[in-house]
Amino acid sequence: MTEEPLITASRYSTGAPNPTAMPCSVLRLSFVVSPKFKQFPDAKELAELYTPTPEEIKVQYILDERGGTDLLLEKFEEIAAYNTNNHLPLVWRFYSGHRKVLFDLVRSLDILSTSADESVINAIKFLLDNEHKRVPHFPAEIDLSFVGKHWRALIIAEVKGNKVLKRQQLEICIFSYLAEDLKTGDACVVGSESYADFRDQLLLESECTPLIEEYCNLLGYPNNPEDFVEHLRTELIRVSLEVDKICADGKQFTINSKGEPSLKRLETPPQSEEVEELEEKIRELMPERSILDILSNVEHWLNWTRHFGPLSGSQPKLKEPVERYIFTTFAYGCNLGPNQMARHSRGVVTSHMISYTNRRHINTSILEAAIRDIINAFNRFNLPNCWGTGKKAAADGSKFEIYENNLHSEYHIRYGGYGGIAYHHVSDKYIALFTHFITCGVWEAIYILDGLFKNLSDIQPDTLHADTQGQSGPVFALSYLLGIKLMPRIRNWKDYTFVRPSADITYSYIDPLFTDVVNWNLIKTHWYDMMRVVLSIKAGKVMPSTLLRKLNSYSKKNRLYQAFLELGKAVRTMFLLDYISDIRMRQEINAITNIVETYHSFLDWVFFGKQGAITENDLLGARKTVKVP
């Protein structure tokens, strides 16, 4: 007996499965038990001519007992979606258990649109008005202009010649678009902190206007949109023409006959024997110190524990408070925790004394003040000046394991496993300036500028290096307007968009790199809006991360995002052109980004307790823990 053909996802224009692609027995059974198949040409006649066998009637009974043919057809649709990499039909089973919670949540929030487009908000109101209805279809009476083609194919159907909307899929579709709008800032929640209308946090236009001229003069930028655009266009033309001449010799950068660019690898310079001799001599002369010795010596010189004390501001009433503070810093800085610290202190302190001091006498602002004293003292030494100027820094994140059932724990795709990210800003003088604790699901570039603004030490970098995760179009634009030179080490740089100053400009050698043209009109139109954002950041009204959360997600409605993205493309193009044509620049970027990688290795050595896992389940505790090392 030959094997029957498998079911496939091929369809007629009616949207029903193709009967010719089904096994014969299933096709015969479908004519009997499912009226949907009578939509096919001549299906009714075939069903009348055929008499079901007892075996097929038995199969029909089993199908009815387990959900019927409608459920079978639903499974067919899920299989078809899976085979075409379309996950949308599979979402209902995960959504249905949370349906009531989502409706209750949305009903309790005051959600508004931040643009003139109210289509998503009106769709949400439609769902709330029809929450208790269990009909399979809704009449097609709402504006679905925001819905993409994949959702349209799923939610729009035709019943008896009338266009209808499938209720279940429509609910999932609208809630998913609402979530996207909240992320991009196209919708806001009144009274929220993370999802508030970010425009309310900015300076008023009347406050910005007097500041623009002085700020632009400080950075050397023109103080009006027309001249600013012309200045940027001239700079892009200059850089692209210079790089075209430099790259023509093919010594650093080549383009093959297929138009594929290739950048030659940097050669690792040989290490001098004198470096090894110097290192050995330093080890001989440098006395060995334990971490507790170092903490005690630094306390003797700087009195950094003076910042510690009751959070109420009163004087500490502890017995020997300085000793207690040093033990507590060591316990959490090395991740031993209070219990292990008490065991190894041989009765000097108890676990309760350590945990009490950490909870009642230390918070993040106290730690940052103590760290600032240490950075400033470090900067006064002569040796760090041999390593760097302090004007450059590198930013990168290191993953820490935390409990999976923690609300702030997320799975990190790149590193694998659950945890959080300690995002460090490390100076070229080999000292960490600031550390954030962020979740794994956040694009690291969102926080790349925050570290510079929250760093109040004497070391103030104006050039920032990072890896691919530390950059995006809006980040390049915001850095440029803030006077910060962003110089990341970008993986797969050739996949990013290079933009021409104008469509009529061509190049002799690097022309295949350019795939788009800068939309100068968009930058010019929203120049005042972008300057309002920048001046609000400078005034301390809002942090860069607050804006970048909104500007780092694609949004068709948010024209400010589009303007920042367009400006960022132009700035990033100039950076990438310099990057491929200047070998010293690539060496410098590589060297400084390696500094933060070295710092990660140092953290692994210091943070040895509990195998490097953070056991603090609250966010404040985790933030303190990553700052102490």
N, C-alpha and C positions, 0 to 999 in steps of 0.2 A: 504494500500500500504506500503510495507516494505521500510525502509530507505536504500539508496545505501551506499556501503562502502566508507570511506574517502580515499583521495589520500595519499599515503605514499611515502617515499624516496627510496624504494627498486629499484634496477637497474639490467639490464642485463650487460654483459661485454662490450657492445657497448657504455655504458654511457648514454643511453636514458632511460626514465622512464619505469617502468614495467607495461604493459597494464593490467595485471591481478590485479594490486593493485588500479585501477582507477574505478570510477563509470561507469556503462555500457554506459550511454548516452555520457559521455565525451570520452570514448573509441571509440564509433561509429563516433562521430564528428571528432575525431583526425584523423581517417583513411581518411576522406574526405578533411580536410583543411590543414593537415600538412604532407608533404612528409617525414619528419623525421621518422614518425612511420612506414614507409614502409621498415625500416631496420629490422623489426622483422620477424621471420619466418612466412611465409604464410600471412603476413599483406596485401600484394598487392592483393592476391586472395580474402581475406575477404572484402577489399574495393570495388572490382569490383562486388561482389555479393550483396553488400548492396546499396540501393537507399536512399539518405537522405530525410527526411520528411521536409515539409515547416517550421516547428518549428526549426529544426536543421539548415536549411539554414538561418533562421532569426538570430539564435545565432551566426552563422558564420559571418554574416554581422556586428553584434555588436562587435565581436572580432576584425575583421579587422578595424573597426572604432576606436578601442581603443588600437591599437598597434599590433594586430595579434597574432597568436599562438606562434610566437617566443618569444614575451614578456611574454606570459603565461608560457612558458617553463622556461624562466629566473626566473620568480617568484617561480616556482616549485623548482629550484635549490637553491634559497635563503632560502626557507622553509626547504629544506633538510639540508642546511648548519647550519641553526639556531638550528635544532633538534639535530645536532651532535656537537654543541659547536664550530663550525668553522665559524669565522666571515669574513674570507677572501672574499667570493663571494659577501658580502654586501658592500664592500668598494667603489666600482665604483661610486655609486651615490654621495658619499661625495668627491671623488677625481675629478670627471669630471668638476665641477665648478672652480677648481683651476688648471686645467691642463696647461693652457697657462702660468700662473704665475710660476709654477714649472719649466717648460721648459726654460722660460726666465731666471730664477734664476740660474739654473744649467749651462746654456750656458754662463752666464756672469762671473761665478766663474772658477778659475783655480784649479781644483780638481785633486789631485795626490794620488797614493797608497803609504802607508808607509811600505809595505812589497813586497816580490817578486810576490805575487799573484795579477795580474792585471785584474782578471775576471770581477769584478764589474765595474771598470773603462771602460773596453772595452764594456760592456753591455750598459753603459750610452752613450758612443759614438755611438753605434748602434741606440739607441733611438733618439738621436739628429739628426742623418742622415736621419731618417725616420719619423720625427716629423709631417710632413704635409700629410702623407699617412693615409687614412681612411679605408683601407682594413681590413676585420675582422681577417685575419691571416697573420703571417709572416712565411717565411721558417725557419726551425729549423737549423740555421747556426751559432749560437753563443754559447759560452761556458756557460752553466748554472750549473756548478759543485757546485756553492755556494748556490743553491736553495734547500730548504728543501722539504720534501715529501708532505706537505699540499699544498704548492705553485705549485709543479710539477703536482699534480693531477688536478690543476685548469687551468694551462696555457698550458699544452701539450695536443694536440688532434690529431686525425687521420682523414684526409680527402682524400677519394679516394685512400686509401692505403699508403698515404704519411704522415709523422709526421710533424705537423705544430705547431705554437705558437699563442695562442689567443692574439691579439694585446692589447686590453684593460687591461686584467689581467696582461700581461707581463709588461706594463708600471708601474702599481701599485707595482708589485713585485720588480722591479729593483730600483725604487725610495725608497721603504721601506728598502731595503738592503743597499742602499747608506746612508740613515739616520742612520742606525745602525752602519755602518763602521765609520761615522763621530763621533759618540758617543764613540766608543771603541778605536778610534785613529788609526784604520786600513786605514783610508783615511784622508787627510788633505786639507785645503784650503790655498793656497799661499797668504800671506799678512794678514791672519786672526789672531786674538788674541786668541779666545776661541777654534778655530779649526785648529790651526797651527800644524805643525809637532813638537811634544814636544821634539824630539831628538835634534832639533836645539837649544833648550833652555838649554841643559845640558852642563856641562864642557866637554872640549875635553879630549879624552883618555890620551893624553900626559900630561894634567894638573892633571888628577886623579891619575895616577900611583904613583907619589911621595907622595901623601897624604894618601894612603890606610894604610900603615904600622903604621903611627902615630895615625890615627883615630882608628884603630882596637886595638892598645895598650891602648888607652884611655878608650875604652869600655870593655877591657878584652876579646876580640874575637880574634881567629887566623886570620892571615893576608893573607891567601891563601885559595882557595876553598876546597881543599882536607881536610885540618885540620879543616876548619870551619864546613864542613859537619860532620866530625867525632866528633867534639865537640858537635854539636847539637844532633847527634844520641845518644851519650853517656848520655847527659842530659835527653833526652826523655826516654831512658831505665831506668835511675835512678828514675825519677819521677813516671813512670808507675808501677815499681816494689814496690816502697814505698807505693803508693796509694792502690795497690792490697792488701798489708798486713793490711793497716789501715781500709779499707772498709770491710774486711772479717768478722768483728764483727757485722756488720749490724746496728750499733747505729745511723749512719747518712745517710747511703745510702744502699738501698736494690734493689735486682733484683729478680722478681718473677719467677715462673716456665716457663712462656712464654718468658722470656728474656727481660721483660720490666723494665727499671730502674725507681726508684722513690727516690726522695730526701725529707727528712723529713723537715717540716716547722720550721722556726726559731720561738722560743717563745719570745714574747715581754716581756722584763723585767719590773717588777712592778715599778712604779714611786714613789720615796721616798717622804714622807711628807715634808722633809726638803727642797726639791727642790721648792715646792709650797710656803713655808715660805720665802725662799730666794727671790723668784720672787716678792712676796708681799712687802718685805723690799726694794728691788731695786726700785719698783714703788713709794714707799713713799719718798725715798731719791732723786730720779731723777726728776729734774724740767721739767715741760712740755714745749716743744719747738715746734713752727710751722716750716714748711719746709723752709719758707722764713728766719726765725731766724737762722736756721741751716746753710743755704747757706751764710748768712751774717757773721756768726761767723767763718766759715771755710775760707771765703775770708779774714777776719781779720788776721787769723793765717798764712795762706799759700799764700795769694795773687794769687789765681789760675786764676783770670780774666786777669792776665798779658799776658797770651797766646792769649787772644782775641784781635781782631783788624782788620783793613782793610786787605783784602786778598793780596793787593799789597805790604804789609809790612811796610807801612808808619804809623805814629802815628795817633791814632783815634782823630777825630775832633768833637766828640760828647760832648754834655753838660752832665756832670756827667756820664762818660762812665761806671764806676763800677756799679752804680745803674742800668743803662740800661742793662748791661750784666746779673746781678742777676735776674732782672725781666724777661728777655728773657729766661734764663735757667729754671726758674720756669714755665713760660708759656708753653714751649715745653716739659719739663720734666714731668709735670703733665698732658700734653695733653689738656690744656685749649685752647691753640691757642691765637693769638694776639687779637681777638675781645673780648673774655671773659676776658682776662687779663686786657685789657683797661677798661672794665666796672667795674671790682672789684678793680682797683687801685685808683678809685675816682679822675681821672684826672691827676694822676702823670705821666702816660705814655699814648700814643695813640696807636691804633692798627698798624698804619703805622710805628711808631718808633720801635715796637717789630718786625714786619715782616722785616723791612729794616735791623735791626741789625742781625737778623738770616741769611738773604741772603748775606749780604755784609761783615760781620765781623766774621762769624763762619763757619767752615767746619769740616769734620771728623778728620783730623789730629790735628786741634786745640783742639777739644774735647778730643782726646786721650791723648794729652800732659797734659791737665788740670786734667784728670782722673788719670794719672800716678802720678802726684804730691800728690793727695789725697790718693792713694793706698800706696805710700811710707811713708807718714806721719802716716797713720793707722798702718802700719807694725811696727812702732817704739814704739807703745804702748805695755804695758805688758799684758793687758787683752786678746788680740787675741791669744797670745801664749798659753793660757790655753785651747783654742778651737782646735788648730791644729798647725802643724809645718810649714805649707806653702809649703810642698813638695808634697802635694796631692791636686787634683782639680777634679771637676765633670763637665761634659759638657751635656747640654740638651737644647732643643728648646721649646719656648712658641709661640703659634700662636697669631698673631694680625690681626684683621679685617682690610682690605683695600677695596677700591672701586672695584667692580667687573669688570668695564671697564678699569682698570689699566693694562698696558702691563705686569707688574710684579705680577699681581694677578693670583693665581692658586687655584683650588679646592683641599682642603686637605681631603683625605679619612679618616684618623684617627680622626681628630678633627671636620670635617664637616664644610662646608662653605668656602667662598673665603677669601684669605688673604696671609700673608707672615709669615716667621718664624724668630724670634729673637733667635739666637743660642748663649747661654751664657757659658762662662767658669768661674766657681765659685770656689774660693779657700776654703780649709777646715778651713780657718780663717774667713769664712762668709763674703767675699767681692768678687764682680765680677771683674775679671781680663780683660776680653775682650768679646765683643759682635759683632756677624756678623748678617747681615740681608740677608736671603736667601729665595728663592722661595719654595713653598710647595712641588713641584715635585722632589726636590733634596734629595737624600739619605743623612741624616745628617752626617754620618760617613766621608763624603768627606771633611768636614770642621773641623773635630775634632782635627787635629794636627795644623791647621793654627793658632788657638787661642794661642797656646803655643809659636809659633815663633813670632807672632805679639805682644805678651805681653812683654813689655820692662821694667816692674816695678821691684822692688826689690824682689818680691815674684815670685820665679821660680820653679814651680812644675816639678817633674820627674815621677810622678805616676798619671795616668788619669783614671777616672771612667766615665761610661756612661750607657745608657740603651741599649736595643737590636739594636736601630737605630744607635748607635754610634760605631758599630763594623762591620767588614767583614774580610774575609781572607787576602786580600791585606793590610788592615789597621793594622792587627796584625803583618804582616811581616814588613811593613814600620816602625811601632813603635819599633819593636825589633831591627831593624838595626839602628834606630836613638837613641837608648838608653832610650826610654820611655816605662815605664811599663804600659801596657793597661790592666785594670781590670774592665770590664763592668759587669752590671747585666743583664744577658741574659735570656729572656723569651723562653720557650721551648728548653732549652739547649740540651735535649736528641735527638733532630732532627738534630743536627749538626754532621758532620763527625769526628769521632775519628780515628786517623791513627796510625798504628803500626810502630815501628822502622824497622821491617823486617817481612816477612811472616812466618818465623819459630818460632817467639816468641809468646808464649801463656801465659795466666794468670789464676790463680786459681779461682778468683772471678769476676773480672771486664771484662773478655774476651768478653762477649756479646756486650759490648759498641763499640768495634772496628770493623769497616766495610771496612777499606781500609789500604793501605800501602804507606808510604811516598816514593815519587819518588826522591830519593837523587840525581840521575844523572841529573835531570832537574835543581835542585838547584845548583849543582856543575857547570853545563855548563853555566848558566847565572849569576853566582855569581859576576863577574866583572861588568856586566851590571847593576845589582841591586846596587852595591856599587857606581857606577857612578851616579845613581839617588840620592842616599843618600848624597853623597858629594856635589852634585849640590844644594840640598836643604840647606845643612849646609852653603854653600858659598853664599846663598841668590840669586842664579840664577833663581830659580823657587820655587813656593810655593807647599806644599804637596797636596793641593786641585787640582792644575793643573794636577798633575800626577794621583791622585785618581779618577778624572773624567774619565780618560782613563782606569785605572786599576780596576775600580769598576763595569765595565760592561763585560759580558761574551764575549770572542772573541776567536775563534779557530785559527786565524792567528797570534795574538799577543802573541808570545812566552814569552815575558817579563811578561805579565799578568799571564800566566800560571805558571811561576817560582815564582812570588810573591804569587800567590794563594797557591802553594804547600808549600812554606815556612810558610805562614800564617796558614795552616792547622796544621803543626807540632807545631807551637808556641801556637795556640789556644787549641790544645789537651792538652798540658802541663798545660795551665791555667785552663781548665775545670776539669782536674784531681785534681788539687789543690782545685778548687772551691767545688767539691763534697766531699772532704775529710777533709776540714778545716773549722770548724764552725765559728771560730773567723774571718777568712777571709771573709766569707759570711756576718757576722755581720758588719764588717768594710765597705764592699762595700755598704750594705744597708744603713748604717748611712750616708756615704758621699754623696751618690746619693740623699738621702733625703734633704741634704743641698741645692742642686740646686732646688728641689721642693719647699722648703721654700722660696727661692729667688723668684720663680715665684709668690707665694702668696704676697710677698712684692711688686712686680711689679704691681700686680692687685690693690693693695691699693694705690700706688703712682700714677699710670697712670690712674686716675679716670675720666679725662675729655673725653667727647664725647663717653662715654660708652666703652672706651678702643680701639676705632677704629682709625687707622692712616689715616688722610685725605690728607697727602702729596702724590701727584700723580707722582712725579719724584723719581727716585731711590736714588739720593743723599739726598733728603729731608727725605726719609724713613730711610736711614742709620743713619742720624744725630738723628732722633727722638728716635730710639731704644737704642742709646748710652747714651743719656742724663740721664735717670733714674738711 
